[in-house]
Amino acid sequence: MSDWRAALDALPRERTWLLPALHAVQHDLRWIPSGALAAVAAHLRVPASEVYGVATHYPEFRLSEPGKRVVRVCTGVSCRISGGLDCLAALERQLGVRVPATAADGSVTLEPLDCAFNCSMAPVVQVDHQDHGRVAIQDLERVLSAPPSGFFWALADDLIAGRSSYPELVSHAQSRAYRGLTFVLAVGSCSLSVGAVETFAALTAEVDRRGLQAAVSPAGCSGLCWAAPMLTVIHPDGTTQLLPHTTADRIPALLDAALAKRVEPDPRVTDFLRRQRRELTSRCGVVNPHDIADAVRRGSYAALAEALAGRSPEHITQTVKAAGLRGRGGAYFAAATKWEGARQAPGSPKYLIVNAEEGEPGIFKDRHLMEGDPHRLFEGALLAAYASGASRIILYVHGEAHLSAERMKDAVASARAWGFVGERILGSDFSVEVEIRRGAGGFVLGEETALMESLEGRRAMPRPKPPFPTEAGLFGKPTVINNVETLFAVPLIAARGEKWWAGLGRGHGTKCFGLSGHVARPGVVEVEMGSTLRDLVERLGGGVPGGRALRGVVVGGPSGTVVPPRDLDEPLLPGGRVNPGTGGLVALDDTVSIRDVIRTLLDFNTRESCGKCTPCREGTARLRDILDTAGAPDGPSIAELAEVVRVASLCGLGQAAPLSILAALRDYPELA
């Protein structure tokens, strides 16, 4: 029996398992033939026409057979302004294929890619789902011939039978601590695209060759993507050294310098870290994401244990409400208000959905958070479930975010082994079950009700409101949906109190941003709300390389705007003149065509419209077409149509789609 048929037979015969079934087929065959669609329909007892409708709705599913190799070039804003289009044109010539197409001999499929969500490593070329970052035309031959590689790390032995109290768990974690010489390599999506696997192998081999008594451990990215691969050396006396750009060929020399403590601190690294307010990201780049004992030693699940030992769900809700925590998915809705509504709503079971889809081009900070500190996210989800009365947690992770999904899977498995998942957690009355689901692309999944439709095995299309999800959500039951970054803040607020968080960022706490485009130091940063684009682009990002002038900053991806240089000193605040949005910033130098950037954003919104409402489906395409007309764009026509799209669209995708072109007409009237 083929792998996909065995996987299909193992699934319950319920519609909610439609996406997992389609994923199983594609994982095995690399595409989904019509016979497999029919088999899925028969097993799940869903009409074949509806299975076809779902399969064609999600951009990551393939219904035609690809070539033996699949090469995709990212054409998102960060990559296209960094040389991605030149790489794509060179590959067309080299492979003899015009995109998007498969070679006549079936050897290769060449396609453009809306976003690889690895924007800090632009330009990105993806070969058989493996990212290669910072690619120049002269690198293409090497990229095409590179053997497949992946990073695998076995979970530590988590068998701790007989222990149930949190102090016992902490004691167990402490007993496993290694206090000798330690090498920690940042292994995230960013560093994997520039050789982290080779660096890790070379580092391990060199430590063995020298007979060093040392531990070699992975961590996530600390946000220093521009310096990847990044190696941290921790000496037994506590001295720490940060070694940027640790490629495999530099390992012997760097170890010589590190062991002799002759490594001078890189001022760019220290400056990059010093200028941030690292609270949510404080353990990223330090904690081993595959070792729950390391996470517990650094404080994971302490806030949960304290809550379950003596704090009511209402107390947690009121603490987070008083802190003023707003959702970080872009809408900035009060997080605790959702919990309160779900808890008070009749019906069970109640659900908590962690929205880790992050399908908006130019936005990649949630992936870094999951890769870097998965147990902080999971503890936040457990606290939110406790506060809202949820007994089911669903982690919905983007289908292409493989490393994030693997690390969350490891975190859930080890948390279960340590007693943080299941019945009567830590001896309390709180019980919860968890599952991980994978998306298949679709920007509209950022909308709560579309995400629930996806989980129920349907096309991701928004539902009318009311009823709201907290009243009638997934399967008609009360449901809370929180963003990854939102939940990252919850354990910290629960532990430190509402006044601590409310005292940061003009009452809004901190915010994570992904910096990319024309900045010297692209990566993920965390600052207090109210910081400015100048703080982020110039002081943290190092400004525009090569002495060129800054022309603007894309803030918030396709749902955001292009902010002109005159607004660099405006505070980034929800509802302010410059809204921080979901946390993506793409800097544009003076060589960039604003018209091309706006067209890229509009084109994405047009393709990603779910098609349910006419203003979004037709209006976004018409806005793009008007922009494509030769000469100066027709401002009044654009403004009139944009107002219709903005006001009459059912969900946030359509409502925000015209913002970029409206802002560009105001601030860049020439759109050249």
C-alpha positions as CSV (number, residue, x, y, z in Angstrom):
1,M,0.0,0.0,0.0
2,S,1.3,3.5,-0.9
3,D,2.1,5.9,2.0
4,W,-0.7,8.2,1.2
5,R,-3.3,5.4,1.1
6,A,-2.1,4.2,4.5
7,A,-2.2,7.7,5.9
8,L,-5.7,8.2,4.4
9,D,-7.0,5.0,5.9
10,A,-5.7,6.1,9.3
11,L,-7.7,9.3,9.3
12,P,-11.2,9.5,10.8
13,R,-14.0,9.6,8.2
14,E,-14.8,13.3,8.9
15,R,-14.7,16.3,6.7
16,T,-12.4,18.2,9.1
17,W,-9.5,15.9,8.0
18,L,-9.7,17.0,4.3
19,L,-6.6,19.2,4.4
20,P,-4.5,16.6,6.2
21,A,-5.6,14.0,3.7
22,L,-4.6,16.2,0.7
23,H,-1.3,17.0,2.4
24,A,-0.7,13.2,2.8
25,V,-1.3,12.6,-0.9
26,Q,1.0,15.5,-2.0
27,H,3.7,14.6,0.5
28,D,3.9,11.1,-1.0
29,L,3.3,11.8,-4.7
30,R,4.5,15.5,-4.9
31,W,1.1,16.3,-6.5
32,I,-2.6,15.3,-6.2
33,P,-3.9,13.3,-9.2
34,S,-7.6,13.0,-9.9
35,G,-7.7,9.4,-8.7
36,A,-6.4,10.4,-5.3
37,L,-9.0,13.2,-5.1
38,A,-11.7,10.6,-5.7
39,A,-10.2,8.3,-3.0
40,V,-10.1,11.2,-0.5
41,A,-13.7,12.1,-1.3
42,A,-14.8,8.5,-0.8
43,H,-13.0,8.0,2.5
44,L,-14.1,11.2,4.0
45,R,-17.6,11.0,2.6
46,V,-17.4,14.5,1.0
47,P,-18.7,15.1,-2.5
48,A,-16.0,14.9,-5.1
49,S,-16.8,18.3,-6.5
50,E,-16.3,19.9,-3.0
51,V,-12.9,18.0,-2.6
52,Y,-11.9,19.4,-5.9
53,G,-13.0,22.9,-4.9
54,V,-10.9,22.8,-1.7
55,A,-7.9,21.4,-3.5
56,T,-7.9,24.1,-6.1
57,H,-8.5,26.8,-3.5
58,Y,-5.2,26.5,-1.7
59,P,-2.1,27.7,-3.6
60,E,0.3,25.1,-2.2
61,F,-1.7,22.1,-3.6
62,R,-0.6,20.9,-7.0
63,L,-3.1,19.2,-9.3
64,S,-0.7,18.7,-12.2
65,E,2.5,16.7,-12.1
66,P,5.6,18.8,-11.6
67,G,9.1,18.0,-13.0
68,K,11.6,15.8,-11.2
69,R,12.9,19.0,-9.6
70,V,10.9,22.1,-8.6
71,V,12.8,25.4,-8.7
72,R,11.0,28.4,-7.4
73,V,12.3,32.0,-7.2
74,C,10.8,34.4,-4.7
75,T,9.4,37.5,-6.3
76,G,8.1,39.2,-3.2
77,V,9.1,42.8,-2.7
78,S,12.3,42.1,-0.6
79,C,13.6,39.6,-3.1
80,R,12.6,41.4,-6.3
81,I,14.4,44.6,-5.2
82,S,17.5,42.6,-4.2
83,G,18.0,40.7,-7.5
84,G,15.4,38.0,-7.5
85,L,14.0,38.9,-10.9
86,D,17.5,38.8,-12.4
87,C,18.0,35.3,-10.9
88,L,14.6,34.2,-12.3
89,A,15.5,35.5,-15.8
90,A,18.9,33.8,-15.6
91,L,17.3,30.5,-14.6
92,E,14.9,30.7,-17.6
93,R,17.9,31.0,-19.9
94,Q,19.9,28.3,-18.1
95,L,17.0,25.8,-17.9
96,G,15.3,26.6,-21.1
97,V,12.0,27.1,-19.4
98,R,9.7,30.2,-19.4
99,V,7.9,30.6,-16.1
100,P,5.7,29.1,-14.9
101,A,6.3,25.9,-16.8
102,T,7.8,22.4,-16.8
103,A,10.5,21.4,-19.2
104,A,9.4,19.3,-22.1
105,D,11.5,16.3,-20.8
106,G,9.9,16.6,-17.3
107,S,13.3,17.3,-15.7
108,V,12.4,20.6,-13.9
109,T,9.5,22.9,-13.1
110,L,10.4,26.6,-12.8
111,E,8.0,28.9,-11.0
112,P,7.9,32.3,-9.4
113,L,7.0,32.3,-5.7
114,D,5.0,35.1,-4.0
115,C,7.1,34.9,-0.8
116,A,9.5,32.4,0.7
117,F,9.0,34.2,4.1
118,N,12.7,34.3,4.5
119,C,12.9,37.9,3.5
120,S,16.0,38.8,5.6
121,M,18.0,36.4,3.3
122,A,16.8,37.9,0.0
123,P,17.0,37.0,-2.8
124,V,15.8,33.5,-2.2
125,V,15.8,30.6,-4.6
126,Q,14.0,27.4,-3.5
127,V,15.0,24.0,-4.9
128,D,12.7,21.1,-3.9
129,H,11.4,23.1,-0.9
130,Q,14.9,23.9,0.3
131,D,15.7,27.6,0.6
132,H,18.9,29.1,-0.6
133,G,19.5,32.7,0.6
134,R,21.6,35.7,-0.5
135,V,21.7,34.1,-4.0
136,A,23.5,36.0,-6.8
137,I,23.4,35.0,-10.5
138,Q,26.9,33.4,-10.2
139,D,25.6,31.2,-7.4
140,L,22.8,29.6,-9.5
141,E,24.9,26.6,-10.7
142,R,26.0,25.8,-7.2
143,V,22.4,26.1,-5.9
144,L,21.0,23.8,-8.6
145,S,23.6,21.2,-7.9
146,A,23.5,21.3,-4.1
147,P,22.5,18.0,-2.5
148,P,19.3,18.0,-0.4
149,S,20.0,18.8,3.2
150,G,17.9,19.1,6.3
151,F,18.4,19.7,10.0
152,F,17.3,16.9,12.3
153,W,17.7,17.0,16.1
154,A,16.4,14.2,18.3
155,L,14.4,15.1,21.3
156,A,16.2,14.7,24.6
157,D,15.1,11.8,26.9
158,D,11.9,13.1,28.4
159,L,10.8,10.1,30.4
160,I,10.1,11.5,33.9
161,A,7.6,9.0,35.3
162,G,6.3,9.7,38.7
163,R,7.0,13.4,38.7
164,S,3.9,15.7,38.7
165,S,4.7,18.9,40.7
166,Y,6.4,21.8,39.0
167,P,9.3,22.0,41.6
168,E,10.1,18.4,40.8
169,L,10.2,19.2,37.1
170,V,12.5,22.1,37.7
171,S,14.7,19.9,39.9
172,H,14.8,17.3,37.1
173,A,15.7,19.9,34.5
174,Q,18.5,21.3,36.7
175,S,19.9,17.9,37.2
176,R,20.4,17.6,33.4
177,A,22.1,21.0,33.0
178,Y,25.6,21.0,31.4
179,R,27.9,23.7,32.7
180,G,31.0,23.1,30.7
181,L,32.2,24.6,27.4
182,T,29.2,25.0,25.1
183,F,28.8,25.9,21.5
184,V,25.4,27.1,20.5
185,L,24.7,27.5,16.7
186,A,21.6,29.5,15.7
187,V,19.7,27.2,13.4
188,G,16.7,28.9,11.9
189,S,15.1,29.2,8.5
190,C,17.4,32.1,7.8
191,S,20.7,30.3,8.7
192,L,19.6,27.0,7.0
193,S,19.5,28.9,3.7
194,V,23.1,29.9,4.0
195,G,24.8,26.8,5.2
196,A,23.9,26.2,8.9
197,V,23.7,22.4,8.3
198,E,27.3,22.4,7.0
199,T,28.5,24.6,9.8
200,F,26.9,22.4,12.4
201,A,28.5,19.3,10.9
202,A,31.9,21.0,10.7
203,L,31.6,22.3,14.2
204,T,30.7,18.9,15.7
205,A,33.5,17.2,13.7
206,E,36.1,19.7,14.8
207,V,35.1,19.5,18.5
208,D,35.5,15.7,18.2
209,R,38.8,15.9,16.4
210,R,40.3,18.1,19.1
211,G,38.9,16.0,21.9
212,L,37.2,18.9,23.5
213,Q,34.9,18.4,26.5
214,A,32.2,20.5,25.1
215,A,28.5,20.5,24.2
216,V,27.3,21.4,20.8
217,S,23.7,22.6,20.7
218,P,21.2,24.2,18.3
219,A,19.1,27.2,19.0
220,G,16.8,29.4,17.0
221,C,17.7,32.6,15.4
222,S,18.2,35.6,17.7
223,G,17.1,37.9,15.0
224,L,20.7,38.5,13.7
225,C,19.8,37.0,10.3
226,W,22.2,39.3,8.6
227,A,25.0,37.7,10.6
228,A,23.9,34.1,10.0
229,P,25.2,31.5,10.6
230,M,25.7,32.9,14.2
231,L,27.7,30.9,16.7
232,T,27.6,31.6,20.5
233,V,30.5,30.3,22.6
234,I,29.7,29.9,26.4
235,H,32.8,29.3,28.6
236,P,32.6,27.5,31.9
237,D,33.2,30.8,33.7
238,G,30.2,32.4,32.0
239,T,32.1,34.4,29.4
240,T,30.1,34.5,26.2
241,Q,31.4,35.2,22.7
242,L,29.2,35.9,19.6
243,L,30.8,34.9,16.3
244,P,28.9,36.2,13.3
245,H,29.1,34.6,9.8
246,T,30.4,31.3,11.1
247,T,30.6,29.4,7.8
248,A,31.9,25.8,7.8
249,D,35.3,26.8,6.3
250,R,36.0,29.2,9.2
251,I,35.4,26.8,12.0
252,P,39.0,25.8,12.8
253,A,40.3,29.4,12.9
254,L,37.3,30.6,14.9
255,L,37.6,27.9,17.5
256,D,41.3,28.8,17.9
257,A,40.4,32.4,18.6
258,A,37.4,31.5,20.8
259,L,39.3,29.1,23.0
260,A,42.1,31.6,23.5
261,K,39.4,34.2,24.2
262,R,40.9,36.4,21.4
263,V,37.5,37.2,19.8
264,E,36.8,40.9,19.9
265,P,33.1,41.7,20.2
266,D,31.6,42.8,16.8
267,P,30.2,46.3,17.4
268,R,27.5,45.8,14.8
269,V,26.2,42.7,16.8
270,T,26.4,44.4,20.2
271,D,24.8,47.6,18.8
272,F,22.0,45.6,17.1
273,L,21.1,43.8,20.4
274,R,21.6,46.8,22.7
275,R,19.2,49.0,20.9
276,Q,16.3,46.6,21.3
277,R,13.9,45.9,24.2
278,R,14.2,42.1,24.0
279,E,11.4,40.6,26.2
280,L,9.5,38.2,23.9
281,T,12.7,37.3,22.1
282,S,14.9,37.2,25.1
283,R,15.5,33.4,24.9
284,C,15.7,33.2,21.0
285,G,19.2,32.2,20.0
286,V,19.9,30.9,23.5
287,V,17.4,28.1,24.4
288,N,17.6,24.7,22.7
289,P,14.1,24.4,21.0
290,H,14.3,20.6,21.1
291,D,15.0,20.3,24.8
292,I,12.2,21.1,27.3
293,A,14.6,20.8,30.2
294,D,16.6,23.7,28.9
295,A,13.4,25.7,28.5
296,V,12.2,24.8,32.0
297,R,15.6,25.8,33.4
298,R,15.1,29.2,31.8
299,G,11.6,29.6,33.3
300,S,9.2,27.9,30.9
301,Y,5.8,26.8,32.4
302,A,6.5,28.6,35.7
303,A,3.7,31.1,35.1
304,L,1.4,28.3,34.1
305,A,2.3,26.3,37.3
306,E,1.6,29.4,39.4
307,A,-1.7,30.0,37.7
308,L,-2.9,26.5,38.2
309,A,-1.7,26.4,41.8
310,G,-3.8,29.4,43.0
311,R,-5.0,31.8,40.3
312,S,-8.4,31.6,38.8
313,P,-9.0,31.8,35.1
314,E,-10.7,35.2,35.7
315,H,-7.6,36.4,37.5
316,I,-5.4,35.6,34.5
317,T,-8.0,37.3,32.2
318,Q,-8.1,40.4,34.3
319,T,-4.4,40.7,34.6
320,V,-3.9,40.5,30.8
321,K,-6.8,42.9,30.3
322,A,-5.4,45.4,32.7
323,A,-2.0,45.1,30.9
324,G,-3.7,46.2,27.7
325,L,-2.4,43.4,25.6
326,R,-3.8,43.8,22.1
327,G,-3.6,41.1,19.4
328,R,-0.5,41.3,17.2
329,G,-2.1,39.9,14.1
330,G,-2.7,43.4,12.7
331,A,-6.2,44.3,14.1
332,Y,-4.9,45.0,17.6
333,F,-8.1,43.7,19.3
334,A,-7.9,43.3,23.1
335,A,-6.8,39.7,23.6
336,A,-8.4,39.1,27.0
337,T,-11.8,40.3,25.7
338,K,-11.9,37.2,23.5
339,W,-11.1,34.9,26.4
340,E,-13.8,36.5,28.5
341,G,-16.4,36.2,25.8
342,A,-15.6,32.5,25.1
343,R,-15.6,31.6,28.8
344,Q,-19.0,33.2,29.3
345,A,-20.5,31.7,26.1
346,P,-22.6,28.5,26.4
347,G,-21.4,25.3,24.7
348,S,-18.5,22.9,24.9
349,P,-15.9,21.9,24.0
350,K,-14.4,25.4,23.7
351,Y,-11.4,25.8,21.3
352,L,-8.3,27.9,21.3
353,I,-6.7,28.3,17.8
354,V,-3.1,29.5,17.5
355,N,-3.0,31.3,14.2
356,A,0.5,30.6,12.9
357,E,-0.4,30.7,9.3
358,E,1.5,34.0,8.7
359,G,0.7,34.1,4.9
360,E,1.4,37.7,4.2
361,P,4.5,38.4,2.1
362,G,7.2,40.4,3.9
363,I,6.1,39.1,7.3
364,F,8.3,36.5,8.9
365,K,8.7,37.3,12.6
366,D,6.2,34.6,13.9
367,R,8.3,31.9,12.3
368,H,11.3,33.1,14.1
369,L,9.5,33.1,17.4
370,M,8.2,29.5,16.9
371,E,11.6,28.3,15.7
372,G,13.5,30.1,18.5
373,D,11.3,29.5,21.6
374,P,8.4,27.1,21.0
375,H,7.8,26.4,24.6
376,R,7.1,30.1,25.3
377,L,4.4,30.0,22.7
378,F,3.0,26.8,24.0
379,E,2.9,28.1,27.6
380,G,1.1,31.2,26.3
381,A,-1.5,29.0,24.5
382,L,-2.0,26.9,27.7
383,L,-2.6,30.0,29.8
384,A,-5.0,31.4,27.2
385,A,-6.9,28.1,27.1
386,Y,-7.1,28.1,30.9
387,A,-8.4,31.6,31.0
388,S,-10.9,31.1,28.2
389,G,-12.2,27.7,29.4
390,A,-10.9,26.0,26.3
391,S,-10.2,22.2,26.5
392,R,-8.9,21.9,22.9
393,I,-5.9,23.8,21.4
394,I,-5.2,23.7,17.7
395,L,-1.9,25.0,16.4
396,Y,-2.5,26.0,12.8
397,V,0.9,26.4,11.1
398,H,1.6,27.5,7.5
399,G,2.2,24.5,5.2
400,E,5.6,25.8,4.1
401,A,6.8,26.7,7.6
402,H,8.4,23.2,8.0
403,L,10.9,24.1,10.7
404,S,8.3,26.0,12.8
405,A,6.0,23.0,12.6
406,E,8.7,20.5,13.5
407,R,9.7,22.5,16.5
408,M,6.1,23.0,17.7
409,K,5.5,19.3,17.2
410,D,8.6,18.5,19.4
411,A,7.4,21.1,22.0
412,V,4.0,19.5,22.3
413,A,5.4,16.0,22.5
414,S,7.8,16.8,25.2
415,A,5.3,19.0,27.1
416,R,2.9,16.0,27.1
417,A,5.7,13.8,28.5
418,W,6.4,16.3,31.2
419,G,2.7,16.5,32.2
420,F,1.8,19.9,30.7
421,V,-0.8,18.4,28.3
422,G,-3.6,15.9,29.1
423,E,-5.8,15.3,32.1
424,R,-5.5,17.3,35.3
425,I,-2.3,19.2,34.4
426,L,0.1,19.5,37.3
427,G,-2.6,18.0,39.6
428,S,-5.1,20.8,38.8
429,D,-8.6,20.6,37.5
430,F,-7.4,22.0,34.1
431,S,-7.3,19.4,31.2
432,V,-6.5,20.2,27.6
433,E,-5.7,18.3,24.4
434,V,-3.6,19.7,21.5
435,E,-3.2,19.0,17.9
436,I,-1.2,20.6,15.1
437,R,-2.8,21.3,11.7
438,R,-1.0,22.6,8.6
439,G,-2.3,25.1,6.2
440,A,-1.8,25.1,2.4
441,G,-1.3,28.8,1.7
442,G,-3.8,31.6,1.5
443,F,-3.5,35.1,2.8
444,V,-7.2,35.1,3.7
445,L,-6.5,32.6,6.5
446,G,-5.4,35.6,8.5
447,E,-9.2,36.3,8.8
448,E,-10.5,34.3,11.8
449,T,-13.6,32.8,10.3
450,A,-11.8,31.8,7.1
451,L,-9.3,29.9,9.2
452,M,-12.2,28.1,10.9
453,E,-13.7,27.2,7.6
454,S,-10.3,25.7,6.6
455,L,-10.2,23.6,9.8
456,E,-13.6,22.3,9.0
457,G,-12.4,21.1,5.6
458,R,-13.8,23.8,3.4
459,R,-12.5,26.6,1.2
460,A,-11.1,29.4,3.3
461,M,-13.8,32.0,2.9
462,P,-14.9,34.4,5.6
463,R,-18.2,34.0,7.4
464,P,-20.5,37.0,8.0
465,K,-20.4,38.3,11.6
466,P,-22.2,38.1,13.9
467,P,-22.1,35.5,15.4
468,F,-18.6,36.1,16.4
469,P,-16.1,33.2,16.9
470,T,-16.3,33.5,20.7
471,E,-20.0,32.8,20.5
472,A,-20.2,30.3,17.6
473,G,-16.8,29.4,16.1
474,L,-15.2,26.2,15.1
475,F,-17.9,23.5,14.7
476,G,-20.3,26.0,16.1
477,K,-18.5,26.1,19.5
478,P,-17.0,29.1,21.4
479,T,-13.6,29.7,19.9
480,V,-10.7,32.0,20.6
481,I,-8.1,32.7,17.9
482,N,-4.8,34.4,18.9
483,N,-1.7,35.2,16.9
484,V,1.7,33.8,17.8
485,E,3.2,37.0,19.0
486,T,0.2,37.8,21.1
487,L,0.5,34.5,23.0
488,F,4.3,35.0,23.4
489,A,3.5,37.9,25.7
490,V,1.0,36.1,27.9
491,P,3.5,34.1,30.2
492,L,5.5,37.3,30.7
493,I,2.5,39.3,31.7
494,A,1.2,36.5,34.0
495,A,4.6,36.3,35.7
496,R,5.5,40.0,36.0
497,G,2.1,41.6,36.2
498,E,0.0,44.1,34.3
499,K,1.9,47.2,35.4
500,W,5.1,45.9,33.9
501,W,3.6,45.4,30.4
502,A,1.5,48.6,30.5
503,G,4.7,50.5,31.4
504,L,6.3,49.6,28.1
505,G,5.7,51.2,24.7
506,R,3.3,54.0,25.8
507,G,1.0,51.4,27.3
508,H,1.2,49.0,24.3
509,G,4.2,46.8,25.3
510,T,6.7,45.7,22.8
511,K,6.4,44.7,19.2
512,C,8.4,42.4,16.9
513,F,9.3,43.5,13.4
514,G,10.9,41.8,10.4
515,L,13.4,44.1,8.7
516,S,14.3,43.4,5.1
517,G,14.9,45.1,1.8
518,H,17.6,47.7,1.5
519,V,18.9,47.7,5.0
520,A,22.5,46.8,6.0
521,R,21.3,44.5,8.9
522,P,18.1,42.6,8.0
523,G,16.5,40.4,10.6
524,V,14.0,40.3,13.4
525,V,13.9,43.0,16.1
526,E,11.8,43.7,19.2
527,V,11.3,47.3,20.3
528,E,8.8,49.2,22.5
529,M,5.7,50.4,20.7
530,G,6.1,54.0,19.8
531,S,9.5,53.5,18.3
532,T,9.9,55.1,14.9
533,L,10.9,53.9,11.5
534,R,14.1,55.8,11.8
535,D,14.9,53.8,15.0
536,L,14.2,50.5,13.1
537,V,15.6,51.2,9.6
538,E,18.6,53.4,10.5
539,R,19.6,52.7,14.1
540,L,18.8,49.0,14.1
541,G,18.9,48.1,10.5
542,G,22.1,50.1,9.8
543,G,20.5,52.3,7.1
544,V,20.5,51.9,3.4
545,P,23.7,50.2,2.1
546,G,26.0,51.9,-0.4
547,G,25.1,55.4,0.7
548,R,21.9,55.5,-1.4
549,A,18.9,57.5,-0.2
550,L,15.8,55.9,1.3
551,R,12.8,56.3,-0.9
552,G,10.2,54.7,1.4
553,V,9.4,51.8,3.7
554,V,6.7,49.2,3.0
555,V,5.0,48.8,6.4
556,G,2.6,45.8,6.8
557,G,2.9,44.0,3.5
558,P,0.0,43.8,1.1
559,S,-2.3,45.1,3.8
560,G,-0.1,48.1,4.6
561,T,1.3,51.2,2.9
562,V,4.5,52.6,1.6
563,V,5.6,55.3,4.1
564,P,7.7,58.2,2.7
565,P,10.9,59.4,4.4
566,R,9.2,62.5,5.9
567,D,7.3,60.2,8.3
568,L,10.4,58.3,9.5
569,D,10.1,60.0,12.9
570,E,6.4,59.3,13.4
571,P,5.8,56.8,16.3
572,L,4.6,53.3,15.3
573,L,1.4,53.0,17.2
574,P,-1.9,51.2,16.6
575,G,-4.3,53.7,15.1
576,G,-1.5,56.2,14.6
577,R,-0.3,58.0,11.5
578,V,2.0,55.1,10.9
579,N,0.4,51.9,12.0
580,P,2.8,49.0,12.8
581,G,0.5,46.5,11.2
582,T,1.6,42.9,11.4
583,G,5.2,43.8,11.8
584,G,6.9,43.6,8.4
585,L,9.2,46.4,7.2
586,V,10.8,46.5,3.7
587,A,13.1,49.4,3.1
588,L,13.3,50.8,-0.5
589,D,16.2,52.8,-1.8
590,D,16.0,55.4,-4.5
591,T,16.5,52.9,-7.3
592,V,13.1,51.3,-6.7
593,S,10.0,51.9,-8.8
594,I,7.2,52.7,-6.4
595,R,4.8,51.7,-9.2
596,D,6.3,48.3,-9.4
597,V,6.1,47.8,-5.6
598,I,2.4,48.8,-5.5
599,R,1.6,46.6,-8.4
600,T,3.3,43.7,-6.7
601,L,1.2,44.2,-3.6
602,L,-2.0,44.6,-5.6
603,D,-1.3,41.6,-7.7
604,F,-0.9,39.5,-4.7
605,N,-4.1,40.7,-3.2
606,T,-5.9,40.0,-6.5
607,R,-4.6,36.4,-6.6
608,E,-5.3,35.8,-2.9
609,S,-8.9,37.1,-2.9
610,C,-11.1,34.1,-2.0
611,G,-13.7,35.3,-4.5
612,K,-16.6,35.3,-2.1
613,C,-17.5,39.0,-2.4
614,T,-17.5,40.9,-5.6
615,P,-15.9,44.2,-4.4
616,C,-12.7,42.3,-3.4
617,R,-12.7,39.8,-6.2
618,E,-13.3,42.3,-9.0
619,G,-12.1,45.5,-7.4
620,T,-8.6,44.5,-6.6
621,A,-8.0,43.3,-10.2
622,R,-9.4,46.5,-11.6
623,L,-7.2,48.6,-9.3
624,R,-4.2,46.7,-10.6
625,D,-5.4,47.1,-14.2
626,I,-5.7,50.9,-13.8
627,L,-2.2,51.0,-12.4
628,D,-1.0,49.1,-15.5
629,T,-2.3,51.8,-17.8
630,A,0.3,53.8,-19.6
631,G,1.0,57.3,-18.2
632,A,0.0,58.8,-15.0
633,P,-2.6,56.8,-13.1
634,D,-6.2,58.1,-12.9
635,G,-6.3,59.3,-9.3
636,P,-10.0,60.0,-9.0
637,S,-11.0,56.7,-10.6
638,I,-8.6,54.8,-8.2
639,A,-9.9,56.7,-5.2
640,E,-13.6,56.0,-6.1
641,L,-13.0,52.3,-6.7
642,A,-10.8,52.0,-3.7
643,E,-13.5,53.3,-1.5
644,V,-16.0,50.7,-2.8
645,V,-13.5,47.9,-2.2
646,R,-12.5,49.1,1.2
647,V,-16.1,49.6,2.5
648,A,-18.0,46.8,0.8
649,S,-15.5,43.9,1.2
650,L,-16.5,41.2,3.7
651,C,-13.1,40.7,5.4
652,G,-9.8,42.5,6.1
653,L,-8.1,41.3,2.9
654,G,-10.4,43.4,0.7
655,Q,-10.8,46.2,3.2
656,A,-7.0,46.7,3.4
657,A,-6.1,45.9,-0.2
658,P,-6.5,49.5,-1.5
659,L,-4.5,51.1,1.3
660,S,-1.1,50.8,-0.5
661,I,-2.2,52.5,-3.7
662,L,-4.1,55.2,-1.9
663,A,-1.1,56.0,0.2
664,A,1.2,56.0,-2.9
665,L,-1.1,58.4,-4.8
666,R,-0.9,60.7,-1.8
667,D,2.9,60.5,-1.2
668,Y,4.3,59.4,-4.6
669,P,1.9,61.1,-7.1
670,E,4.2,60.2,-10.0
671,L,4.1,56.4,-9.1
672,A,7.3,56.0,-11.0
